[in-house]
Amino acid sequence: MEIQANNLQQSSSHRTESVAGEVVRQTSRHLGVVTLVAIVVATIYTIWTPASSIPGGAARSIALALSTEVGPQTTSMPPTATPEPRPIIGVVSGHLGNDAGAVCPDGLTEVDINLEIANRVQAILEQAGFQVDLLNEFDTRLTGYRAQALVSIHSDSCDFINEIATGFKVTGSLESQVPQESTRLAACLTDRYAERTEMQYHAGSITFDMTFYHAYREIAPDTAAIIEVGFMNLDRDMLVNHPDLVAQGIADGILCYVFQEPFGGL
């Protein structure tokens, strides 16, 4: 009888444990379902609930979570285009870095007139998109120098010579391997300078130093010219009080040459 009682007790204990285990399993299953439903409901509520009804801190947290992507982000930037080099123009400011050039009794010097004009020519051509090298009279850069054009700016004597010692003059390089190009540059300068300043061409005073200008032998055999912008005596008003017109006339001549513009009715 005692053995039978023990067996009954063990069987009852096993049934109790089995029932308890089943209750735990069912409870866990229900809790899982409830948790899943809660998550789904919260997600739907988050999506459809107006932002104004969500507490500020919670709204910010949700927005941050939704806007954050997993993994590193890379931004593809377009390659930077390499700018093309600008065409080069050389402008020699006569006598600069060497001497005063012609000097008037009141102290006005050719080198100062030339530099004032050369600076303005440089500004005009740079505005037009060119790289402009402003060079001294005997600039070390002149050796083998290459450019689309090189123009040397000078002024004539301040002495009173006669009533007709007025006007400008231009000569092209005789050292160029393409003399027709230097001739065209000189022609463009002559045409545009006369048009802008309304000054006369004074061919009778072209000197040896102009025709065989030293820079012609120093630069690469390209296009070059020299211009005497006027006499410091009778043309003083134009040179001193209207350097903008003088500079524009020179720049116009250079642009005429570079862009192959017609000149003199041609």
VOBA-1610 file (N, C-alpha, C; in pm, whole numbers, padded with zeros to 5 digits, always signed):
BEGIN
Met+00084-00120+00000Met+00000+00000+00000Met+00087+00125+00000Glu+00194+00116+00072Glu+00284+00234+00079Glu+00347+00262-00055Ile+00385+00154-00125Ile+00447+00169-00258Ile+00347+00227-00353Gln+00225+00183-00347Gln+00121+00233-00436Gln+00094+00379-00409Ala+00099+00420-00285Ala+00078+00560-00250Ala+00187+00648-00303Asn+00310+00594-00295Asn+00425+00671-00349Asn+00413+00689-00498Asn+00370+00584-00567Asn+00356+00593-00712Asn+00250+00696-00750Leu+00141+00697-00673Leu+00036+00793-00700Leu+00085+00936-00677Gln+00166+00949-00574Gln+00220+01083-00542Gln+00312+01133-00651Gln+00403+01043-00703Gln+00496+01082-00809Gln+00422+01116-00937Ser+00318+01037-00968Ser+00240+01062-01090Ser+00171+01196-01082Ser+00119+01227-00962Ser+00052+01357-00945Ser+00151+01471-00957Ser+00273+01448-00906Ser+00378+01553-00916Ser+00416+01579-01060His+00426+01469-01137His+00463+01484-01279His+00356+01560-01354Arg+00230+01529-01325Arg+00120+01599-01393Arg+00121+01748-01358Thr+00153+01774-01230Thr+00156+01914-01185Thr+00266+01991-01259Glu+00386+01927-01270Glu+00497+01992-01342Glu+00463+02012-01489Ser+00396+01912-01548Ser+00361+01921-01690Ser+00263+02033-01713Val+00163+02042-01621Val+00065+02149-01634Val+00131+02284-01615Ala+00220+02291-01515Ala+00291+02419-01490Ala+00375+02460-01611Gly+00442+02361-01672Gly+00525+02394-01790Gly+00440+02443-01904Glu+00324+02377-01920Glu+00236+02418-02029Glu+00183+02560-02007Val+00154+02591-01880Val+00106+02726-01847Val+00213+02830-01880Val+00338+02796-01843Val+00450+02890-01872Val+00464+02911-02021Arg+00455+02798-02097Arg+00471+02808-02243Arg+00358+02890-02304Gln+00235+02866-02257Gln+00121+02941-02311Gln+00132+03089-02277Thr+00175+03113-02151Thr+00190+03253-02108Thr+00295+03325-02191Ser+00408+03258-02215Ser+00515+03319-02295Ser+00467+03346-02436Arg+00389+03248-02491Arg+00339+03267-02626Arg+00245+03386-02634His+00157+03398-02534His+00063+03510-02532His+00135+03643-02515Leu+00235+03639-02425Leu+00313+03763-02405Leu+00385+03805-02534Gly+00436+03706-02608Gly+00503+03738-02735Gly+00408+03800-02834Val+00285+03740-02840Val+00185+03795-02932Val+00148+03936-02893Val+00127+03956-02760Val+00091+04090-02713Val+00201+04190-02745Thr+00326+04150-02723Thr+00440+04239-02752Thr+00446+04274-02900Leu+00426+04173-02987Leu+00430+04196-03131Leu+00319+04292-03172Val+00198+04268-03116Val+00086+04356-03149Val+00115+04498-03103Ala+00176+04510-02984Ala+00209+04643-02932Ala+00306+04715-03024Ile+00405+04643-03076Ile+00504+04703-03166Ile+00438+04750-03295Val+00350+04662-03348Val+00281+04698-03473Val+00194+04820-03452Val+00120+04821-03344Val+00031+04934-03315Val+00111+05062-03297Ala+00225+05051-03225Ala+00309+05169-03204Ala+00364+05222-03335Thr+00402+05129-03424Thr+00456+05170-03554Thr+00349+05242-03636Ile+00227+05181-03639Ile+00117+05243-03714Ile+00084+05379-03654Tyr+00086+05388-03525Tyr+00055+05514-03457Tyr+00158+05621-03490Thr+00283+05573-03495Thr+00391+05668-03527Thr+00376+05722-03668Ile+00337+05631-03760Ile+00328+05672-03901Ile+00210+05765-03924Trp+00097+05734-03864Trp-00026+05806-03897Trp-00063+05916-03799Thr+00004+05919-03685Thr-00030+06021-03586Thr+00033+06153-03624Pro-00038+06265-03626Pro+00021+06397-03654Pro+00133+06427-03557Ala+00237+06495-03609Ala+00355+06524-03528Ala+00318+06607-03407Ser+00212+06687-03419Ser+00176+06775-03309Ser+00126+06700-03188Ser+00078+06576-03206Ser+00025+06499-03094Ser+00130+06412-03028Ile+00252+06412-03082Ile+00362+06334-03024Ile+00448+06428-02942Pro+00486+06388-02821Pro+00574+06475-02741Pro+00699+06511-02819Gly+00748+06633-02794Gly+00862+06685-02872Gly+00982+06593-02871Gly+01019+06543-02752Gly+01136+06457-02744Gly+01119+06329-02820Ala+01000+06270-02811Ala+00973+06146-02883Ala+00972+06169-03033Ala+00915+06282-03076Ala+00911+06314-03219Ala+01051+06329-03276Arg+01134+06396-03199Arg+01272+06413-03248Arg+01344+06280-03257Ser+01323+06194-03160Ser+01388+06062-03161Ser+01342+05979-03280Ile+01209+05984-03306Ile+01155+05909-03420Ile+01210+05962-03551Ala+01212+06095-03565Ala+01263+06156-03688Ala+01408+06120-03711Leu+01485+06121-03601Leu+01627+06087-03614Leu+01645+05944-03656Ala+01564+05853-03596Ala+01575+05712-03631Ala+01537+05686-03776Leu+01431+05756-03823Leu+01386+05737-03961Leu+01482+05795-04063Ser+01553+05903-04026Ser+01641+05970-04121Ser+01780+05914-04123Thr+01815+05828-04029Thr+01950+05774-04021Thr+01959+05647-04103Glu+02056+05644-04193Glu+02078+05525-04273Glu+02194+05447-04215Val+02185+05316-04226Val+02291+05230-04177Val+02404+05227-04277Gly+02526+05237-04225Gly+02642+05229-04312Gly+02693+05365-04352Pro+02817+05374-04397Pro+02878+05502-04436Pro+02813+05558-04560Gln+02803+05691-04566Gln+02747+05759-04683Gln+02859+05828-04758Thr+02855+05820-04886Thr+02957+05886-04968Thr+02887+05981-05063Thr+02948+06096-05082Thr+02895+06196-05174Thr+02984+06201-05297Ser+02926+06180-05412Ser+03002+06182-05535Ser+03009+06325-05588Met+03129+06383-05591Met+03149+06519-05638Met+03198+06517-05782Pro+03142+06602-05865Pro+03190+06607-06004Pro+03334+06655-06009Pro+03413+06605-06101Pro+03553+06649-06110Pro+03562+06797-06144Thr+03660+06865-06086Thr+03681+07006-06112Thr+03752+07025-06245Ala+03692+07104-06331Ala+03752+07126-06463Ala+03878+07210-06450Thr+03981+07172-06523Thr+04106+07247-06522Thr+04092+07367-06616Pro+04107+07489-06564Pro+04091+07605-06650Pro+04197+07610-06759Glu+04156+07649-06878Glu+04251+07660-06987Glu+04339+07783-06966Pro+04467+07773-07002Pro+04555+07890-06986Pro+04510+08005-07075Arg+04523+08126-07024Arg+04481+08244-07101Arg+04589+08283-07201Pro+04551+08335-07318Pro+04650+08382-07414Pro+04736+08493-07352Ile+04864+08495-07388Ile+04959+08589-07327Ile+04987+08706-07421Ile+04985+08826-07364Ile+05027+08947-07434Ile+05139+09010-07353Gly+05246+09052-07420Gly+05355+09121-07353Gly+05348+09271-07378Val+05363+09349-07271Val+05364+09495-07283Val+05490+09547-07216Val+05577+09608-07294Val+05700+09668-07240Val+05671+09815-07209Ser+05696+09853-07085Ser+05684+09994-07047Ser+05820+10059-07071Gly+05829+10138-07176Gly+05957+10193-07222Gly+06038+10261-07112His+06166+10223-07105His+06266+10278-07011His+06246+10233-06867Leu+06139+10162-06837Leu+06114+10120-06698Leu+06227+10029-06650Gly+06276+10060-06531Gly+06385+09981-06473Gly+06522+10012-06529Asn+06531+10113-06616Asn+06660+10145-06678Asn+06697+10292-06662Asp+06615+10382-06717Asp+06644+10525-06705Asp+06514+10604-06719Ala+06523+10735-06716Ala+06403+10821-06721Ala+06352+10843-06861Gly+06432+10813-06963Gly+06392+10843-07099Gly+06401+10994-07122Ala+06315+11046-07209Ala+06312+11191-07233Ala+06260+11263-07108Val+06315+11383-07083Val+06278+11460-06964Val+06242+11602-07005Cys+06129+11653-06954Cys+06085+11790-06981Cys+06150+11885-06881Pro+06158+12014-06915Pro+06217+12113-06823Pro+06150+12116-06686Asp+06020+12084-06679Asp+05951+12087-06550Asp+05960+11955-06474Gly+06039+11861-06527Gly+06060+11734-06457Gly+05974+11618-06504Leu+05880+11644-06595Leu+05798+11535-06649Leu+05889+11438-06725Thr+05877+11309-06695Thr+05965+11210-06758Thr+05888+11114-06848Glu+05958+11068-06948Glu+05898+10971-07040Glu+05862+10842-06969Val+05950+10795-06879Val+05926+10667-06813Val+05795+10669-06736Asp+05761+10785-06675Asp+05637+10794-06600Asp+05515+10792-06693Ile+05525+10862-06805Ile+05415+10861-06902Ile+05393+10720-06955Asn+05502+10654-06993Asn+05492+10519-07048Asn+05428+10422-06950Leu+05469+10431-06822Leu+05418+10338-06723Leu+05269+10360-06697Glu+05227+10487-06692Glu+05085+10516-06672Glu+05001+10455-06783Ile+05049+10467-06905Ile+04976+10412-07019Ile+04981+10259-07019Ala+05100+10204-06992Ala+05117+10057-06993Ala+05027+09990-06888Asn+05016+10050-06771Asn+04929+09994-06668Asn+04784+09988-06714Arg+04742+10092-06784Arg+04604+10095-06834Arg+04582+09995-06946Val+04680+09979-07032Val+04670+09878-07138Val+04658+09739-07076Gln+04740+09713-06975Gln+04736+09584-06907Gln+04596+09558-06850Ala+04539+09657-06782Ala+04407+09640-06722Ala+04300+09612-06827Ile+04305+09682-06938Ile+04205+09664-07045Ile+04213+09523-07103Leu+04334+09476-07131Leu+04351+09345-07192Leu+04321+09232-07094Glu+04352+09251-06967Glu+04316+09150-06868Glu+04164+09140-06854Gln+04097+09252-06863Gln+03951+09252-06859Gln+03894+09177-06980Ala+03968+09179-07089Ala+03926+09108-07211Ala+03960+08960-07206Gly+04026+08914-07098Gly+04053+08772-07080Gly+04194+08727-07110Phe+04288+08820-07126Phe+04426+08783-07157Phe+04513+08785-07031Gln+04620+08708-07035Gln+04726+08723-06936Gln+04823+08825-06992Val+04848+08932-06918Val+04933+09039-06968Val+05057+09051-06880Asp+05173+09035-06942Asp+05299+09051-06871Asp+05349+09194-06891Leu+05358+09270-06782Leu+05413+09405-06788Leu+05564+09394-06768Leu+05639+09435-06869Leu+05783+09410-06872Leu+05863+09540-06865Asn+05981+09531-06801Asn+06075+09642-06800Asn+06142+09655-06936Glu+06212+09765-06956Glu+06280+09788-07084Glu+06378+09676-07117Phe+06462+09641-07022Phe+06558+09532-07044Phe+06526+09416-06950Asp+06403+09376-06950Asp+06355+09270-06861Asp+06424+09138-06895Thr+06467+09065-06790Thr+06532+08936-06813Thr+06435+08835-06877Arg+06307+08857-06860Arg+06208+08766-06920Arg+06200+08780-07071Leu+06258+08884-07127Leu+06251+08904-07272Leu+06332+08800-07349Thr+06429+08739-07285Thr+06511+08640-07353Thr+06427+08516-07385Gly+06404+08494-07513Gly+06323+08381-07557Gly+06175+08397-07528Tyr+06132+08518-07499Tyr+05993+08542-07460Tyr+05896+08507-07573Arg+05785+08441-07536Arg+05683+08403-07634Arg+05547+08457-07590Ala+05475+08513-07684Ala+05340+08563-07657Ala+05267+08577-07790Gln+05137+08597-07782Gln+05062+08620-07906Gln+05102+08751-07971Ala+05144+08845-07889Ala+05194+08973-07941Ala+05272+09042-07830Leu+05371+09122-07869Leu+05447+09202-07775Leu+05453+09344-07829Val+05415+09440-07745Val+05417+09581-07786Val+05496+09660-07683Ser+05590+09739-07733Ser+05670+09826-07646Ser+05618+09970-07659Ile+05592+10034-07544Ile+05530+10167-07541Ile+05634+10273-07506His+05646+10373-07591His+05741+10483-07570His+05673+10616-07602Ser+05737+10724-07559Ser+05695+10861-07593Ser+05812+10933-07657Asp+05782+11034-07737Asp+05888+11107-07810Asp+05935+11229-07732Ser+06035+11295-07786Ser+06106+11406-07722Ser+06014+11515-07666Cys+06062+11579-07557Cys+05991+11693-07498Cys+06044+11826-07554Asp+06147+11820-07638Asp+06202+11942-07698Asp+06107+11993-07807Phe+06100+12124-07820Phe+06024+12180-07931Phe+06111+12172-08056Ile+06064+12098-08154Ile+06140+12080-08278Ile+06086+12172-08385Asn+05961+12163-08414Asn+05890+12252-08507Asn+05741+12231-08487Glu+05662+12301-08565Glu+05518+12296-08548Glu+05456+12163-08592Ile+05533+12085-08666Ile+05477+11959-08714Ile+05529+11838-08633Ala+05605+11867-08527Ala+05656+11758-08443Ala+05545+11714-08347Thr+05446+11651-08405Thr+05331+11601-08329Thr+05281+11473-08395Gly+05219+11388-08318Gly+05167+11264-08374Gly+05239+11141-08319Phe+05202+11026-08372Phe+05257+10898-08325Phe+05318+10822-08441Lys+05386+10713-08409Lys+05445+10628-08512Lys+05460+10485-08459Val+05460+10390-08552Val+05465+10248-08517Val+05555+10177-08616Thr+05636+10083-08567Thr+05711+09993-08656Thr+05700+09851-08602Gly+05701+09755-08693Gly+05697+09614-08654Gly+05837+09555-08650Ser+05846+09433-08600Ser+05974+09365-08587Ser+06027+09322-08723Leu+06157+09353-08746Leu+06224+09305-08867Leu+06293+09171-08841Glu+06290+09126-08715Glu+06355+09000-08679Glu+06259+08883-08682Ser+06130+08909-08703Ser+06030+08804-08698Ser+06046+08707-08814Gln+06023+08578-08786Gln+06024+08478-08892Gln+05894+08481-08973Val+05798+08555-08922Val+05672+08575-08995Val+05649+08726-09007Pro+05728+08795-09091Pro+05720+08941-09098Pro+05581+08993-09135Gln+05504+08913-09207Gln+05369+08957-09243Gln+05282+08974-09118Glu+05311+08896-09015Glu+05234+08908-08891Glu+05272+09035-08816Ser+05402+09064-08809Ser+05445+09189-08745Ser+05392+09309-08821Thr+05390+09298-08954Thr+05336+09406-09036Thr+05187+09426-09006Arg+05117+09316-08990Arg+04974+09327-08959Arg+04953+09388-08820Leu+05034+09348-08722Leu+05022+09406-08588Leu+05045+09556-08593Ala+05150+09599-08665Ala+05179+09742-08676Ala+05064+09815-08745Ala+05007+09751-08847Ala+04896+09815-08918Ala+04773+09827-08830Cys+04745+09724-08751Cys+04631+09729-08658Cys+04651+09839-08554Leu+04773+09848-08499Leu+04802+09953-08401Leu+04784+10091-08462Thr+04835+10109-08582Thr+04825+10239-08649Thr+04679+10278-08672Asp+04601+10184-08723Asp+04462+10211-08754Asp+04379+10242-08630Arg+04388+10157-08529Arg+04305+10172-08411Arg+04350+10291-08324Tyr+04481+10315-08317Tyr+04530+10426-08235Tyr+04486+10560-08294Ala+04497+10572-08425Ala+04455+10696-08491Ala+04304+10717-08474Glu+04229+10609-08483Glu+04084+10620-08469Glu+04045+10662-08327Arg+04113+10608-08227Arg+04076+10637-08089Arg+04123+10775-08044Thr+04246+10813-08080Thr+04302+10938-08030Thr+04285+11055-08126Glu+04256+11024-08253Glu+04246+11126-08359Glu+04379+11198-08381Met+04489+11132-08348Met+04623+11186-08373Met+04670+11145-08512Gln+04765+11220-08566Gln+04820+11194-08699Gln+04942+11102-08689Tyr+04960+11023-08795Tyr+05078+10937-08803Tyr+05196+11020-08851His+05306+11016-08775His+05423+11097-08806His+05536+11006-08854Ala+05527+10965-08979Ala+05622+10868-09033Ala+05762+10924-09045Gly+05776+11055-09059Gly+05908+11113-09084Gly+06004+11106-08968Ser+05958+11070-08849Ser+06048+11068-08734Ser+06079+10928-08683Ile+06053+10826-08764Ile+06088+10689-08725Ile+06239+10676-08723Thr+06293+10629-08611Thr+06438+10625-08592Thr+06493+10484-08611Phe+06625+10476-08615Phe+06695+10348-08624Phe+06664+10262-08502Asp+06657+10327-08384Asp+06631+10252-08260Asp+06492+10189-08261Met+06399+10249-08333Met+06268+10188-08345Met+06271+10072-08443Thr+06331+10093-08558Thr+06334+09990-08661Thr+06410+09866-08614Phe+06518+09888-08541Phe+06600+09777-08492Phe+06595+09772-08339Tyr+06477+09779-08287Tyr+06455+09779-08142Tyr+06517+09655-08080His+06587+09674-07968His+06666+09565-07909His+06583+09442-07874Ala+06458+09461-07829Ala+06376+09346-07788Ala+06346+09251-07904Tyr+06347+09304-08027Tyr+06322+09218-08143Tyr+06424+09105-08150Arg+06545+09132-08105Arg+06652+09032-08112Arg+06655+08942-07989Glu+06583+08979-07886Glu+06588+08903-07760Glu+06474+08803-07748Ile+06357+08840-07795Ile+06241+08753-07780Ile+06246+08639-07880Ala+06160+08540-07859Ala+06145+08434-07959Ala+06097+08499-08088Pro+06126+08438-08202Pro+06091+08501-08331Pro+05941+08505-08355Asp+05873+08581-08271Asp+05729+08595-08285Asp+05694+08740-08319Thr+05569+08774-08304Thr+05520+08905-08346Thr+05545+09011-08240Ala+05604+09123-08281Ala+05630+09234-08190Ala+05626+09365-08266Ala+05603+09474-08191Ala+05601+09608-08251Ala+05633+09710-08142Ile+05675+09828-08183Ile+05700+09938-08091Ile+05616+10058-08136Ile+05558+10130-08039Ile+05478+10248-08070Ile+05530+10367-07990Glu+05551+10476-08059Glu+05578+10605-07995Glu+05445+10677-07990Val+05390+10693-07869Val+05251+10737-07855Val+05228+10886-07882Gly+05336+10964-07892Gly+05322+11107-07918Gly+05442+11184-07867Phe+05451+11311-07904Phe+05560+11398-07857Phe+05521+11459-07722Met+05615+11457-07631Met+05589+11509-07497Met+05574+11661-07495Asn+05604+11727-07608Asn+05587+11872-07615Asn+05449+11907-07669Leu+05428+11894-07799Leu+05301+11936-07859Leu+05186+11840-07829Asp+05216+11716-07794Asp+05109+11619-07763Asp+05096+11596-07612Arg+05150+11686-07535Arg+05152+11668-07390Arg+05010+11653-07331Asp+04917+11733-07377Asp+04782+11727-07321Asp+04723+11587-07336Met+04738+11530-07455Met+04686+11395-07478Met+04755+11293-07388Leu+04887+11299-07380Leu+04963+11198-07307Leu+04943+11208-07156Val+04931+11330-07104Val+04922+11348-06960Val+04778+11349-06909Asn+04690+11413-06983Asn+04552+11431-06936Asn+04452+11329-06990His+04492+11254-07092His+04401+11155-07150His+04470+11020-07171Pro+04539+10969-07070Pro+04609+10841-07087Pro+04511+10725-07112Asp+04385+10744-07071Asp+04286+10639-07095Asp+04261+10620-07245Leu+04255+10732-07321Leu+04236+10723-07465Leu+04358+10661-07532Val+04475+10701-07487Val+04599+10648-07542Val+04605+10496-07521Ala+04577+10455-07398Ala+04583+10313-07365Ala+04477+10234-07442Gln+04359+10289-07455Gln+04253+10220-07527Gln+04288+10203-07674Gly+04353+10306-07732Gly+04396+10295-07871Gly+04496+10182-07892Ile+04590+10168-07797Ile+04689+10059-07806Ile+04620+09924-07789Ala+04534+09915-07687Ala+04464+09788-07663Ala+04376+09750-07782Asp+04310+09848-07840Asp+04227+09821-07958Asp+04311+09764-08072Gly+04431+09819-08089Gly+04519+09770-08195Gly+04563+09628-08171Ile+04595+09594-08046Ile+04636+09457-08013Ile+04520+09360-08035Leu+04402+09399-07991Leu+04285+09312-08009Leu+04250+09296-08156Cys+04268+09402-08234Cys+04248+09394-08379Cys+04337+09285-08439Tyr+04462+09282-08395Tyr+04556+09183-08448Tyr+04521+09042-08400Val+04500+09026-08270Val+04476+08893-08213Val+04349+08830-08269Phe+04245+08909-08287Phe+04118+08855-08335Phe+04102+08868-08487Gln+04212+08905-08554Gln+04210+08910-08700Gln+04097+08998-08754Glu+04082+09116-08692Glu+03979+09209-08734Glu+04026+09286-08858Pro+03934+09330-08941Pro+03973+09414-09056Pro+04018+09551-09009Phe+04098+09616-09088Phe+04147+09750-09053Phe+04169+09830-09181Gly+04163+09960-09169Gly+04191+10048-09282Gly+04106+10019-09404Gly+03983+09970-09378Gly+03895+09941-09492Gly+03921+09805-09554Leu+04019+09726-09498Leu+04052+09595-09556Leu+03973+09485-09487
//
